[in-house]
Each structure stands twice: as C-alpha cells, then as structure tokens.
C-alpha cells in the first residue's frame, strides 16, 4: 500500500462524524416507528369497536386507519441504513489508505518513549472507529505503540530511528486491519502465508503460530524434542525466517531463546488457519467441547436434562468470524 493511495486523518474524522450523525438519525427513526406502531395498534382497536357498533346499528363501517406515515418512516429507515453501510465502507477504505499527521519534531522523553503529537487533532471520532476495528478502546496499543486522539507514544524505544520504524509498522497494521475488516486480502499477509506454507518449516510454524510467546525450552518439552538436530531446526525456523522476511516475520526476538508474536503475526496466523485449517486441532476442539457438554448436563425437570453448550457455541463463533472476515472467495 504505497503510492498516491492515501487519506488524511482529518478526512476520516469527517467521515466518522457523518457516521455518528446517521447513527443518531437511525435511532431517532426507530423511536418514531415504535411510537407510530403503538398509535396504529391503539387506533386499530378503536376502529374495530367502531365497526362492531356500526354493524350492530346497521350503519356504514368507518374507513380503516391509514398507515401511510408509518410506511414512509420505514422507507426512510431503510434509506438511512443503506447510507450507514456506505459510510462504513468509505471509512474502512479510508482507514486502509490512512496516513498519520505526526509532528515533524518528535521527542524522546525521560523514560525513553518517542512521543509525537497528531497535527490538527484531536481526532476522537476517527480514532474511536479505528480502535473499534481492533476490538479495543483508546489508547490503541499495537506492539508497544500507543495511539490516542491527539498523540502517539512509542514505548521505551530510546532511539528516534527505531521509533519511527515502529510508527511505519503501526500505520501499516492499521491499513492491514482495515482490509481484514472489509473482508479483503492483504498482499503482505498473503505473501508471508505462502512463503511459510511452501517452506521447509511449515510443521514448526503450525506448532507455534497460535502462541503469543515462544520459549524454546518450553516448546522442546511440549513437542517432546530432545535431539540437538531437531532443536537446531526449530531455531533455524526463527532465525532463517527473520532473515528472509525481515520485519514481515510474524515473531520478534525478545531475548535468547524467546520470541514474541507481533500483531501482524496474529493476522498472518488467522489467515493461515483460514486457508489451511489444522484438522487435528479442530477435532480436538470439537471433542473437548463435546466432553464439556456431557459433563455440564444439569437436571431440567423430572427425567430431563439440558446440556451446557457454551464451549461449542464459542467454537462455532470463531469459525463464523473467519467466514465473515474472508468468506469462501477469500480462500
């Protein structure tokens, strides 16, 4: 995502203000329709009584209560919902092309944080929209970069060039998340997924991709690895992958023998699992959920039981989320 594809944060702020306005109109219209429906029910009852009396008296029945006002309100509500969805698409598109108006004079504070303001801020509505896509509140924290409505802090980096590089990565993660939220493919994610899938260490990746932190000694024990050659192969996955993919490698080295998954790595893992589901993990998860259903049976009356189904619900919700994010075409 480079070249002239970009959106100013101020433009996204305006879009999100429009979103907020349409949301408010929708709530007002829903309230209006509710009032009209109550009025219609009341008048219908009154009309029914009048018709019965007219029939008893042998008179012409009164005309039915007109529903034109309510039908018009429902049409207006549908138009507002259509407008809302279009604004959401525009806002996601803007988020996928977003640039950040950081100050040209970032500072390093006494704790080693790189701190920069957002020129023209605060940008409350747009940044709340962005944070919502990450299922987060402000400040949004991605790999130690904290974004608020008027400033960004790169935590304890102590070096301006490294801090700016983390800001570049941060901007790219915002753009990538917008594509994921819109159900589109991120070229960077697709490239890394295929590199790993076609590489010599795909088995190691499948063992570690869902882990937030990988400690070699713990991993060896978990996988039953005792041979020095097999241990070296695990290490090579990380060192060779980092050398080949640079900052696009899904893990960063924290210290000797310890690697931590980045936010980008989380997106790569989710995409990989969508394209190449781990059948063994799925079977284990279903089995575990089924066992918990059996263990969770409680008495619901004489001779009856009701299963506890929450674990299976959670499992299905995860699968449904993948379908929503990528759909069948995403495969």
Phi and psi restraints in degrees (value plus and minus 20) as a CYANA .aco file:
   2 UNK   PHI    -158.9  -118.9
   2 UNK   PSI    -187.2  -147.2
   3 UNK   PHI      58.6    98.6
   3 UNK   PSI    -166.4  -126.4
   4 UNK   PHI    -108.7   -68.7
   4 UNK   PSI     -22.0    18.0
   5 UNK   PHI     -92.0   -52.0
   5 UNK   PSI      84.5   124.5
   6 UNK   PHI    -178.0  -138.0
   6 UNK   PSI     138.2   178.2
   7 UNK   PHI    -157.5  -117.5
   7 UNK   PSI     118.9   158.9
   8 UNK   PHI     -95.7   -55.7
   8 UNK   PSI     127.4   167.4
   9 UNK   PHI     -83.1   -43.1
   9 UNK   PSI     -51.3   -11.3
  10 UNK   PHI     -85.4   -45.4
  10 UNK   PSI     -56.1   -16.1
  11 UNK   PHI     -88.1   -48.1
  11 UNK   PSI     -60.5   -20.5
  12 UNK   PHI     -85.3   -45.3
  12 UNK   PSI     -55.8   -15.8
  13 UNK   PHI     -79.9   -39.9
  13 UNK   PSI     -63.1   -23.1
  14 UNK   PHI     -85.1   -45.1
  14 UNK   PSI     -61.3   -21.3
  15 UNK   PHI     -80.4   -40.4
  15 UNK   PSI     -63.8   -23.8
  16 UNK   PHI     -89.7   -49.7
  16 UNK   PSI     -49.7    -9.7
  17 UNK   PHI     -86.0   -46.0
  17 UNK   PSI     -60.3   -20.3
  18 UNK   PHI     -83.4   -43.4
  18 UNK   PSI     -61.1   -21.1
  19 UNK   PHI     -77.3   -37.3
  19 UNK   PSI     -67.0   -27.0
  20 UNK   PHI     -81.8   -41.8
  20 UNK   PSI     -61.3   -21.3
  21 UNK   PHI     -83.7   -43.7
  21 UNK   PSI     -63.7   -23.7
  22 UNK   PHI     -86.9   -46.9
  22 UNK   PSI     -58.1   -18.1
  23 UNK   PHI     -78.5   -38.5
  23 UNK   PSI     -62.5   -22.5
  24 UNK   PHI     -83.5   -43.5
  24 UNK   PSI     -63.6   -23.6
  25 UNK   PHI     -81.8   -41.8
  25 UNK   PSI     -58.4   -18.4
  26 UNK   PHI     -83.4   -43.4
  26 UNK   PSI     -64.6   -24.6
  27 UNK   PHI     -82.5   -42.5
  27 UNK   PSI     -59.9   -19.9
  28 UNK   PHI     -85.9   -45.9
  28 UNK   PSI     -60.5   -20.5
  29 UNK   PHI     -88.1   -48.1
  29 UNK   PSI     -58.6   -18.6
  30 UNK   PHI     -80.5   -40.5
  30 UNK   PSI     -61.9   -21.9
  31 UNK   PHI     -84.1   -44.1
  31 UNK   PSI     -60.3   -20.3
  32 UNK   PHI     -82.4   -42.4
  32 UNK   PSI     -64.3   -24.3
  33 UNK   PHI     -83.7   -43.7
  33 UNK   PSI     -59.8   -19.8
  34 UNK   PHI     -81.0   -41.0
  34 UNK   PSI     -62.4   -22.4
  35 UNK   PHI     -84.8   -44.8
  35 UNK   PSI     -61.8   -21.8
  36 UNK   PHI     -85.5   -45.5
  36 UNK   PSI     -57.0   -17.0
  37 UNK   PHI     -85.6   -45.6
  37 UNK   PSI     -60.8   -20.8
  38 UNK   PHI     -83.3   -43.3
  38 UNK   PSI     -61.7   -21.7
  39 UNK   PHI     -84.1   -44.1
  39 UNK   PSI     -60.1   -20.1
  40 UNK   PHI     -84.0   -44.0
  40 UNK   PSI     -61.7   -21.7
  41 UNK   PHI     -82.6   -42.6
  41 UNK   PSI     -61.8   -21.8
  42 UNK   PHI     -85.7   -45.7
  42 UNK   PSI     -65.6   -25.6
  43 UNK   PHI     -88.4   -48.4
  43 UNK   PSI     -52.4   -12.4
  44 UNK   PHI     -84.0   -44.0
  44 UNK   PSI     -60.9   -20.9
  45 UNK   PHI     -84.0   -44.0
  45 UNK   PSI     -61.7   -21.7
  46 UNK   PHI     -84.6   -44.6
  46 UNK   PSI     -61.1   -21.1
  47 UNK   PHI     -84.2   -44.2
  47 UNK   PSI     -58.2   -18.2
  48 UNK   PHI     -83.2   -43.2
  48 UNK   PSI     -61.3   -21.3
  49 UNK   PHI     -84.5   -44.5
  49 UNK   PSI     -61.7   -21.7
  50 UNK   PHI     -84.4   -44.4
  50 UNK   PSI     -58.9   -18.9
  51 UNK   PHI     -86.3   -46.3
  51 UNK   PSI     -60.1   -20.1
  52 UNK   PHI     -83.3   -43.3
  52 UNK   PSI     -62.6   -22.6
  53 UNK   PHI     -84.9   -44.9
  53 UNK   PSI     -60.6   -20.6
  54 UNK   PHI     -83.9   -43.9
  54 UNK   PSI     -58.7   -18.7
  55 UNK   PHI     -86.1   -46.1
  55 UNK   PSI     -60.6   -20.6
  56 UNK   PHI     -83.7   -43.7
  56 UNK   PSI     -59.6   -19.6
  57 UNK   PHI    -105.1   -65.1
  57 UNK   PSI     -27.0    13.0
  58 UNK   PHI      54.5    94.5
  58 UNK   PSI       7.4    47.4
  59 UNK   PHI    -123.2   -83.2
  59 UNK   PSI     147.6   187.6
  60 UNK   PHI     -89.1   -49.1
  60 UNK   PSI     110.7   150.7
  61 UNK   PHI     -89.3   -49.3
  61 UNK   PSI     128.7   168.7
  62 UNK   PHI     -90.5   -50.5
  62 UNK   PSI     137.5   177.5
  63 UNK   PHI     -89.1   -49.1
  63 UNK   PSI     130.3   170.3
  64 UNK   PHI     -91.0   -51.0
  64 UNK   PSI     133.8   173.8
  65 UNK   PHI     -84.6   -44.6
  65 UNK   PSI     108.2   148.2
  66 UNK   PHI     -93.8   -53.8
  66 UNK   PSI     121.3   161.3
  67 UNK   PHI    -129.6   -89.6
  67 UNK   PSI      -3.1    36.9
  68 UNK   PHI     -79.1   -39.1
  68 UNK   PSI     -62.8   -22.8
  69 UNK   PHI     -83.0   -43.0
  69 UNK   PSI     -61.4   -21.4
  70 UNK   PHI     -89.7   -49.7
  70 UNK   PSI     -60.9   -20.9
  71 UNK   PHI     -82.8   -42.8
  71 UNK   PSI     -58.7   -18.7
  72 UNK   PHI     -84.9   -44.9
  72 UNK   PSI     -60.7   -20.7
  73 UNK   PHI     -84.0   -44.0
  73 UNK   PSI     -58.1   -18.1
  74 UNK   PHI     -87.4   -47.4
  74 UNK   PSI     -58.4   -18.4
  75 UNK   PHI     -83.2   -43.2
  75 UNK   PSI     -62.5   -22.5
  76 UNK   PHI     -83.7   -43.7
  76 UNK   PSI     -56.9   -16.9
  77 UNK   PHI     -84.3   -44.3
  77 UNK   PSI     -63.8   -23.8
  78 UNK   PHI     -83.1   -43.1
  78 UNK   PSI     -58.6   -18.6
  79 UNK   PHI     -84.0   -44.0
  79 UNK   PSI     -59.6   -19.6
  80 UNK   PHI     -86.0   -46.0
  80 UNK   PSI     -59.4   -19.4
  81 UNK   PHI     -85.0   -45.0
  81 UNK   PSI     -59.7   -19.7
  82 UNK   PHI     -83.1   -43.1
  82 UNK   PSI     -62.7   -22.7
  83 UNK   PHI     -83.4   -43.4
  83 UNK   PSI     -60.0   -20.0
  84 UNK   PHI     -81.4   -41.4
  84 UNK   PSI     -65.6   -25.6
  85 UNK   PHI     -83.7   -43.7
  85 UNK   PSI     -57.7   -17.7
  86 UNK   PHI     -86.4   -46.4
  86 UNK   PSI     -60.6   -20.6
  87 UNK   PHI     -85.2   -45.2
  87 UNK   PSI     -58.3   -18.3
  88 UNK   PHI     -81.6   -41.6
  88 UNK   PSI     -62.6   -22.6
  89 UNK   PHI     -82.6   -42.6
  89 UNK   PSI     -63.3   -23.3
  90 UNK   PHI     -83.4   -43.4
  90 UNK   PSI     -60.5   -20.5
  91 UNK   PHI     -86.8   -46.8
  91 UNK   PSI     -60.2   -20.2
  92 UNK   PHI     -85.6   -45.6
  92 UNK   PSI     -59.4   -19.4
  93 UNK   PHI     -82.2   -42.2
  93 UNK   PSI     -62.6   -22.6
  94 UNK   PHI     -84.2   -44.2
  94 UNK   PSI     -59.3   -19.3
  95 UNK   PHI     -83.7   -43.7
  95 UNK   PSI     -54.5   -14.5
  96 UNK   PHI     -94.6   -54.6
  96 UNK   PSI     -30.3     9.7
  97 UNK   PHI    -143.3  -103.3
  97 UNK   PSI      -0.4    39.6
  98 UNK   PHI     -96.6   -56.6
  98 UNK   PSI     117.8   157.8
  99 UNK   PHI    -130.7   -90.7
  99 UNK   PSI     134.2   174.2
 100 UNK   PHI    -130.7   -90.7
 100 UNK   PSI     101.2   141.2
 101 UNK   PHI     -99.7   -59.7
 101 UNK   PSI      44.7    84.7
 102 UNK   PHI     -92.1   -52.1
 102 UNK   PSI     136.6   176.6
 103 UNK   PHI     -83.4   -43.4
 103 UNK   PSI     127.6   167.6
 104 UNK   PHI     -98.6   -58.6
 104 UNK   PSI     -20.5    19.5
 105 UNK   PHI    -150.4  -110.4
 105 UNK   PSI      46.7    86.7
 106 UNK   PHI     -85.0   -45.0
 106 UNK   PSI     135.2   175.2
 107 UNK   PHI    -144.9  -104.9
 107 UNK   PSI     138.4   178.4
 108 UNK   PHI    -131.2   -91.2
 108 UNK   PSI      99.3   139.3
 109 UNK   PHI    -103.7   -63.7
 109 UNK   PSI    -196.5  -156.5
 110 UNK   PHI     -86.3   -46.3
 110 UNK   PSI     -38.6     1.4
 111 UNK   PHI    -116.8   -76.8
 111 UNK   PSI     -14.5    25.5
 112 UNK   PHI      64.5   104.5
 112 UNK   PSI      -7.8    32.2
 113 UNK   PHI    -102.7   -62.7
 113 UNK   PSI     116.8   156.8
 114 UNK   PHI    -107.3   -67.3
 114 UNK   PSI     100.9   140.9
 115 UNK   PHI    -140.2  -100.2
 115 UNK   PSI     112.1   152.1
 116 UNK   PHI    -163.4  -123.4
 116 UNK   PSI     121.8   161.8
 117 UNK   PHI    -104.1   -64.1
 117 UNK   PSI     143.7   183.7
 118 UNK   PHI    -121.6   -81.6
 118 UNK   PSI      93.3   133.3
 119 UNK   PHI     -83.6   -43.6
 119 UNK   PSI     117.0   157.0
 120 UNK   PHI      62.4   102.4
 120 UNK   PSI     -17.6    22.4
 121 UNK   PHI     -95.9   -55.9
 121 UNK   PSI    -197.8  -157.8
 122 UNK   PHI     -98.7   -58.7
 122 UNK   PSI     139.1   179.1
 123 UNK   PHI    -141.1  -101.1
 123 UNK   PSI      47.9    87.9
 124 UNK   PHI     -87.4   -47.4
 124 UNK   PSI     -67.5   -27.5
 125 UNK   PHI     -88.3   -48.3
 125 UNK   PSI     -64.9   -24.9
 126 UNK   PHI     -87.6   -47.6
 126 UNK   PSI     -59.0   -19.0
 127 UNK   PHI     -95.4   -55.4
 127 UNK   PSI     -48.8    -8.8
 128 UNK   PHI     -86.7   -46.7
 128 UNK   PSI     -57.3   -17.3
 129 UNK   PHI     -82.1   -42.1
 129 UNK   PSI     -65.9   -25.9
 130 UNK   PHI     -83.3   -43.3
 130 UNK   PSI     -67.2   -27.2
 131 UNK   PHI     -79.9   -39.9
 131 UNK   PSI     -56.6   -16.6
 132 UNK   PHI     -81.7   -41.7
 132 UNK   PSI     -54.9   -14.9
 133 UNK   PHI     -88.1   -48.1
 133 UNK   PSI     -44.5    -4.5
 134 UNK   PHI    -113.1   -73.1
 134 UNK   PSI     -13.0    27.0
 135 UNK   PHI      35.1    75.1
 135 UNK   PSI      26.1    66.1
 136 UNK   PHI    -155.5  -115.5
 136 UNK   PSI     147.4   187.4
 137 UNK   PHI    -130.4   -90.4
 137 UNK   PSI     150.8   190.8
 138 UNK   PHI    -103.7   -63.7
 138 UNK   PSI     123.9   163.9
 139 UNK   PHI     -93.0   -53.0
 139 UNK   PSI     119.1   159.1
 140 UNK   PHI     -96.2   -56.2
 140 UNK   PSI     107.6   147.6
 141 UNK   PHI    -137.9   -97.9
 141 UNK   PSI      93.1   133.1
 142 UNK   PHI    -146.0  -106.0
 142 UNK   PSI      93.1   133.1
 143 UNK   PHI      31.5    71.5
 143 UNK   PSI      21.8    61.8
 144 UNK   PHI      63.8   103.8
 144 UNK   PSI     -12.9    27.1
 145 UNK   PHI    -127.0   -87.0
 145 UNK   PSI     102.1   142.1
 146 UNK   PHI    -128.9   -88.9
 146 UNK   PSI     103.6   143.6
 147 UNK   PHI    -130.7   -90.7
 147 UNK   PSI     107.5   147.5
 148 UNK   PHI    -142.3  -102.3
 148 UNK   PSI    -195.2  -155.2
 149 UNK   PHI     -89.6   -49.6
 149 UNK   PSI     -38.9     1.1
 150 UNK   PHI    -157.1  -117.1
 150 UNK   PSI     -15.6    24.4
 151 UNK   PHI    -179.6  -139.6
 151 UNK   PSI     144.0   184.0
 152 UNK   PHI    -147.0  -107.0
 152 UNK   PSI     118.7   158.7
 153 UNK   PHI    -144.3  -104.3
 153 UNK   PSI     105.1   145.1
 154 UNK   PHI    -117.7   -77.7
 154 UNK   PSI      90.4   130.4
 155 UNK   PHI     -91.1   -51.1
 155 UNK   PSI     104.6   144.6
 156 UNK   PHI      26.7    66.7
 156 UNK   PSI      28.8    68.8
 157 UNK   PHI    -113.7   -73.7
 157 UNK   PSI     -53.2   -13.2
 158 UNK   PHI      50.1    90.1
 158 UNK   PSI     -15.4    24.6
 159 UNK   PHI    -165.4  -125.4
 159 UNK   PSI     106.5   146.5
 160 UNK   PHI     -85.5   -45.5
 160 UNK   PSI     -63.6   -23.6
 161 UNK   PHI     -84.0   -44.0
 161 UNK   PSI     -62.9   -22.9
 162 UNK   PHI     -85.1   -45.1
 162 UNK   PSI     -56.8   -16.8
 163 UNK   PHI     -84.2   -44.2
 163 UNK   PSI     -62.7   -22.7
 164 UNK   PHI     -86.7   -46.7
 164 UNK   PSI     -55.8   -15.8
 165 UNK   PHI     -83.5   -43.5
 165 UNK   PSI     -59.7   -19.7
 166 UNK   PHI     -86.7   -46.7
 166 UNK   PSI     -52.3   -12.3
 167 UNK   PHI     -87.7   -47.7
 167 UNK   PSI     -58.3   -18.3
 168 UNK   PHI     -81.9   -41.9
 168 UNK   PSI     -65.2   -25.2
 169 UNK   PHI     -81.9   -41.9
 169 UNK   PSI     -59.6   -19.6
 170 UNK   PHI     -81.2   -41.2
 170 UNK   PSI     -66.6   -26.6
 171 UNK   PHI     -80.7   -40.7
 171 UNK   PSI     -63.2   -23.2
 172 UNK   PHI     -84.2   -44.2
 172 UNK   PSI     -56.2   -16.2
 173 UNK   PHI     -86.5   -46.5
 173 UNK   PSI     -56.2   -16.2
 174 UNK   PHI     -82.0   -42.0
 174 UNK   PSI     -64.9   -24.9
 175 UNK   PHI     -84.4   -44.4
 175 UNK   PSI     -62.9   -22.9
 176 UNK   PHI     -82.6   -42.6
 176 UNK   PSI     -62.6   -22.6
 177 UNK   PHI     -84.0   -44.0
 177 UNK   PSI     -53.5   -13.5
 178 UNK   PHI     -83.3   -43.3
 178 UNK   PSI     -62.0   -22.0
 179 UNK   PHI     -83.5   -43.5
 179 UNK   PSI     -63.4   -23.4
 180 UNK   PHI     -81.6   -41.6
 180 UNK   PSI     -64.3   -24.3
 181 UNK   PHI     -84.4   -44.4
 181 UNK   PSI     -50.3   -10.3
 182 UNK   PHI    -105.6   -65.6
 182 UNK   PSI     -20.6    19.4
 183 UNK   PHI      56.7    96.7
 183 UNK   PSI       0.2    40.2
 184 UNK   PHI    -123.5   -83.5
 184 UNK   PSI     147.1   187.1
 185 UNK   PHI    -109.6   -69.6
 185 UNK   PSI     120.9   160.9
 186 UNK   PHI    -115.9   -75.9
 186 UNK   PSI     100.5   140.5
 187 UNK   PHI     -75.2   -35.2
 187 UNK   PSI     -58.9   -18.9
 188 UNK   PHI     -85.2   -45.2
 188 UNK   PSI     -62.5   -22.5
 189 UNK   PHI     -84.9   -44.9
 189 UNK   PSI     -64.7   -24.7
 190 UNK   PHI     -80.0   -40.0
 190 UNK   PSI     -60.6   -20.6
 191 UNK   PHI     -83.6   -43.6
 191 UNK   PSI     -65.0   -25.0
 192 UNK   PHI     -88.3   -48.3
 192 UNK   PSI     -61.4   -21.4
 193 UNK   PHI     -78.0   -38.0
 193 UNK   PSI     -66.3   -26.3
 194 UNK   PHI     -91.1   -51.1
 194 UNK   PSI     -54.0   -14.0
 195 UNK   PHI     -79.9   -39.9
 195 UNK   PSI     -65.8   -25.8
 196 UNK   PHI     -88.9   -48.9
 196 UNK   PSI     -64.0   -24.0
 197 UNK   PHI     -81.7   -41.7
 197 UNK   PSI     -56.3   -16.3
 198 UNK   PHI    -113.9   -73.9
 198 UNK   PSI     -17.1    22.9
 199 UNK   PHI    -108.4   -68.4
 199 UNK   PSI    -198.5  -158.5
 200 UNK   PHI    -106.5   -66.5
 200 UNK   PSI     -25.3    14.7
 201 UNK   PHI    -139.4   -99.4
 201 UNK   PSI       6.7    46.7
 202 UNK   PHI     -81.0   -41.0
 202 UNK   PSI     -52.4   -12.4
 203 UNK   PHI     -86.7   -46.7
 203 UNK   PSI     -57.2   -17.2
 204 UNK   PHI     -89.5   -49.5
 204 UNK   PSI     -63.0   -23.0
 205 UNK   PHI     -76.6   -36.6
 205 UNK   PSI     -64.7   -24.7
 206 UNK   PHI     -85.8   -45.8
 206 UNK   PSI     -44.8    -4.8
 207 UNK   PHI    -100.6   -60.6
 207 UNK   PSI     -43.4    -3.4
 208 UNK   PHI    -138.3   -98.3
 208 UNK   PSI     -33.3     6.7
 209 UNK   PHI     -83.0   -43.0
 209 UNK   PSI     -49.5    -9.5
 210 UNK   PHI    -106.4   -66.4
 210 UNK   PSI     -19.3    20.7
 211 UNK   PHI    -111.0   -71.0
 211 UNK   PSI     114.1   154.1
 212 UNK   PHI     -91.7   -51.7
 212 UNK   PSI     -55.9   -15.9
 213 UNK   PHI    -156.0  -116.0
 213 UNK   PSI     116.6   156.6
 214 UNK   PHI    -135.5   -95.5
 214 UNK   PSI      97.2   137.2
 215 UNK   PHI    -128.2   -88.2
 215 UNK   PSI      97.6   137.6
 216 UNK   PHI     -71.7   -31.7
 216 UNK   PSI     -68.1   -28.1
 217 UNK   PHI     -80.3   -40.3
 217 UNK   PSI     -60.5   -20.5
 218 UNK   PHI     -87.8   -47.8
 218 UNK   PSI     -58.4   -18.4
 219 UNK   PHI     -86.4   -46.4
 219 UNK   PSI     -61.2   -21.2
 220 UNK   PHI     -77.9   -37.9
 220 UNK   PSI     -64.4   -24.4
 221 UNK   PHI     -86.2   -46.2
 221 UNK   PSI     -62.2   -22.2
 222 UNK   PHI     -83.1   -43.1
 222 UNK   PSI     -59.1   -19.1
 223 UNK   PHI    -112.1   -72.1
 223 UNK   PSI     -21.0    19.0
 224 UNK   PHI      48.3    88.3
 224 UNK   PSI      14.4    54.4
 225 UNK   PHI    -112.0   -72.0
 225 UNK   PSI     101.2   141.2
 226 UNK   PHI    -143.3  -103.3
 226 UNK   PSI     -42.8    -2.8
 227 UNK   PHI     -91.7   -51.7
 227 UNK   PSI     114.9   154.9
 228 UNK   PHI     -83.8   -43.8
 228 UNK   PSI     -54.3   -14.3
 229 UNK   PHI     -85.4   -45.4
 229 UNK   PSI     -60.7   -20.7
 230 UNK   PHI     -87.9   -47.9
 230 UNK   PSI     -57.4   -17.4
 231 UNK   PHI     -83.5   -43.5
 231 UNK   PSI     -61.6   -21.6
 232 UNK   PHI     -82.7   -42.7
 232 UNK   PSI     -56.3   -16.3
 233 UNK   PHI     -84.7   -44.7
 233 UNK   PSI     -60.1   -20.1
 234 UNK   PHI     -80.6   -40.6
 234 UNK   PSI     -66.8   -26.8
 235 UNK   PHI     -81.7   -41.7
 235 UNK   PSI     -58.1   -18.1
 236 UNK   PHI     -85.6   -45.6
 236 UNK   PSI     -52.5   -12.5
 237 UNK   PHI     -77.3   -37.3
 237 UNK   PSI     -63.9   -23.9
 238 UNK   PHI     -94.5   -54.5
 238 UNK   PSI     -69.5   -29.5
 239 UNK   PHI     -89.2   -49.2
 239 UNK   PSI     -62.8   -22.8
 240 UNK   PHI     -89.3   -49.3
 240 UNK   PSI     -59.7   -19.7
 241 UNK   PHI     -84.1   -44.1
 241 UNK   PSI     -61.1   -21.1
 242 UNK   PHI     -83.9   -43.9
 242 UNK   PSI     -60.1   -20.1
 243 UNK   PHI     -86.1   -46.1
 243 UNK   PSI     -57.2   -17.2
 244 UNK   PHI    -100.0   -60.0
 244 UNK   PSI     -58.9   -18.9
 245 UNK   PHI    -121.7   -81.7
 245 UNK   PSI     -31.1     8.9
 246 UNK   PHI      34.8    74.8
 246 UNK   PSI    -148.2  -108.2
 247 UNK   PHI     -90.5   -50.5
 247 UNK   PSI     -32.1     7.9
 248 UNK   PHI    -103.6   -63.6
 248 UNK   PSI     -24.7    15.3
 249 UNK   PHI     -85.4   -45.4
 249 UNK   PSI     116.1   156.1
 250 UNK   PHI     -89.4   -49.4
 250 UNK   PSI     -30.0    10.0
 251 UNK   PHI    -145.3  -105.3
 251 UNK   PSI     133.2   173.2
 252 UNK   PHI    -139.3   -99.3
 252 UNK   PSI     129.0   169.0
 253 UNK   PHI    -102.1   -62.1
 253 UNK   PSI     101.2   141.2
 254 UNK   PHI    -108.8   -68.8
 254 UNK   PSI     -67.0   -27.0
 255 UNK   PHI    -182.2  -142.2
 255 UNK   PSI     159.3   199.3
 256 UNK   PHI     -74.9   -34.9
 256 UNK   PSI     102.2   142.2
 257 UNK   PHI      57.5    97.5
 257 UNK   PSI     -10.6    29.4
 258 UNK   PHI    -153.8  -113.8
 258 UNK   PSI     103.5   143.5
 259 UNK   PHI    -145.6  -105.6
 259 UNK   PSI     125.1   165.1
 260 UNK   PHI    -142.1  -102.1
 260 UNK   PSI     116.0   156.0
 261 UNK   PHI     -92.4   -52.4
 261 UNK   PSI     115.6   155.6
 262 UNK   PHI    -103.7   -63.7
 262 UNK   PSI     150.2   190.2
 263 UNK   PHI     -82.5   -42.5
 263 UNK   PSI     -61.6   -21.6
 264 UNK   PHI     -78.7   -38.7
 264 UNK   PSI     -59.4   -19.4
 265 UNK   PHI     -81.4   -41.4
 265 UNK   PSI     -54.7   -14.7
 266 UNK   PHI     -84.6   -44.6
 266 UNK   PSI     -60.5   -20.5
 267 UNK   PHI     -86.1   -46.1
 267 UNK   PSI     -60.1   -20.1
 268 UNK   PHI     -82.4   -42.4
 268 UNK   PSI     -64.8   -24.8
 269 UNK   PHI     -82.2   -42.2
 269 UNK   PSI     -64.5   -24.5
 270 UNK   PHI     -81.8   -41.8
 270 UNK   PSI     -63.9   -23.9
 271 UNK   PHI     -85.4   -45.4
 271 UNK   PSI     -61.3   -21.3
 272 UNK   PHI     -81.1   -41.1
 272 UNK   PSI     -64.7   -24.7
 273 UNK   PHI     -85.1   -45.1
 273 UNK   PSI     -50.8   -10.8
 274 UNK   PHI     -89.1   -49.1
 274 UNK   PSI     -63.8   -23.8
 275 UNK   PHI     -96.3   -56.3
 275 UNK   PSI     -58.5   -18.5
 276 UNK   PHI    -150.7  -110.7
 276 UNK   PSI      52.9    92.9
 277 UNK   PHI     -81.1   -41.1
 277 UNK   PSI     122.3   162.3
 278 UNK   PHI    -104.0   -64.0
 278 UNK   PSI      82.8   122.8
 279 UNK   PHI     -81.7   -41.7
 279 UNK   PSI     -55.7   -15.7
 280 UNK   PHI     -85.1   -45.1
 280 UNK   PSI     -63.2   -23.2
 281 UNK   PHI     -84.6   -44.6
 281 UNK   PSI     -62.2   -22.2
 282 UNK   PHI     -81.5   -41.5
 282 UNK   PSI     -64.4   -24.4
 283 UNK   PHI     -82.7   -42.7
 283 UNK   PSI     -61.2   -21.2
 284 UNK   PHI     -83.7   -43.7
 284 UNK   PSI     -62.4   -22.4
 285 UNK   PHI     -85.0   -45.0
 285 UNK   PSI     -63.7   -23.7
 286 UNK   PHI     -83.7   -43.7
 286 UNK   PSI     -62.2   -22.2
 287 UNK   PHI     -82.1   -42.1
 287 UNK   PSI     -63.8   -23.8
 288 UNK   PHI     -83.2   -43.2
 288 UNK   PSI     -63.1   -23.1
 289 UNK   PHI     -83.1   -43.1
 289 UNK   PSI     -60.9   -20.9
 290 UNK   PHI     -84.2   -44.2
 290 UNK   PSI     -61.2   -21.2
 291 UNK   PHI     -82.3   -42.3
 291 UNK   PSI     -61.8   -21.8
 292 UNK   PHI     -87.9   -47.9
 292 UNK   PSI     -52.3   -12.3
 293 UNK   PHI     -82.5   -42.5
 293 UNK   PSI     -65.0   -25.0
 294 UNK   PHI     -83.8   -43.8
 294 UNK   PSI     -63.1   -23.1
 295 UNK   PHI     -89.6   -49.6
 295 UNK   PSI     -45.5    -5.5
 296 UNK   PHI    -110.0   -70.0
 296 UNK   PSI     -12.6    27.4
 297 UNK   PHI     -84.6   -44.6
 297 UNK   PSI     114.2   154.2
 298 UNK   PHI    -149.0  -109.0
 298 UNK   PSI     136.5   176.5
 299 UNK   PHI     -88.7   -48.7
 299 UNK   PSI     109.5   149.5
 300 UNK   PHI    -137.4   -97.4
 300 UNK   PSI      -2.4    37.6
 301 UNK   PHI     119.9   159.9
 301 UNK   PSI     154.0   194.0
 302 UNK   PHI     -83.4   -43.4
 302 UNK   PSI      98.7   138.7
 303 UNK   PHI      56.0    96.0
 303 UNK   PSI     -10.1    29.9
 304 UNK   PHI    -145.3  -105.3
 304 UNK   PSI     128.5   168.5
 305 UNK   PHI    -153.7  -113.7
 305 UNK   PSI     133.3   173.3
 306 UNK   PHI    -142.8  -102.8
 306 UNK   PSI     110.9   150.9
 307 UNK   PHI     -97.2   -57.2
 307 UNK   PSI     129.2   169.2
 308 UNK   PHI    -107.9   -67.9
 308 UNK   PSI      90.0   130.0
 309 UNK   PHI    -128.9   -88.9
 309 UNK   PSI     -13.4    26.6
 310 UNK   PHI     -76.2   -36.2
 310 UNK   PSI     -64.4   -24.4
 311 UNK   PHI     -79.4   -39.4
 311 UNK   PSI     -61.2   -21.2
 312 UNK   PHI     -88.2   -48.2
 312 UNK   PSI     -56.7   -16.7
 313 UNK   PHI     -78.7   -38.7
 313 UNK   PSI     -64.5   -24.5
 314 UNK   PHI     -83.5   -43.5
 314 UNK   PSI     -59.0   -19.0
 315 UNK   PHI     -83.0   -43.0
 315 UNK   PSI     -64.6   -24.6
 316 UNK   PHI     -88.1   -48.1
 316 UNK   PSI     -54.9   -14.9
 317 UNK   PHI     -81.4   -41.4
 317 UNK   PSI     -59.0   -19.0
 318 UNK   PHI     -83.3   -43.3
 318 UNK   PSI     -64.6   -24.6
 319 UNK   PHI     -84.5   -44.5
 319 UNK   PSI     -59.6   -19.6
 320 UNK   PHI     -86.3   -46.3
 320 UNK   PSI     -56.1   -16.1
 321 UNK   PHI     -81.3   -41.3
 321 UNK   PSI     -62.8   -22.8
 322 UNK   PHI     -80.8   -40.8
 322 UNK   PSI     -60.3   -20.3
 323 UNK   PHI     -85.7   -45.7
 323 UNK   PSI     -60.8   -20.8
 324 UNK   PHI     -85.3   -45.3
 324 UNK   PSI     -61.7   -21.7
 325 UNK   PHI     -87.6   -47.6
 325 UNK   PSI     -61.8   -21.8
 326 UNK   PHI    -139.2   -99.2
 326 UNK   PSI     -46.4    -6.4
 327 UNK   PHI      43.9    83.9
 327 UNK   PSI     156.4   196.4
 328 UNK   PHI     -85.7   -45.7
 328 UNK   PSI     -54.8   -14.8
 329 UNK   PHI     -87.0   -47.0
 329 UNK   PSI     -45.1    -5.1
 330 UNK   PHI     -89.5   -49.5
 330 UNK   PSI     -35.2     4.8
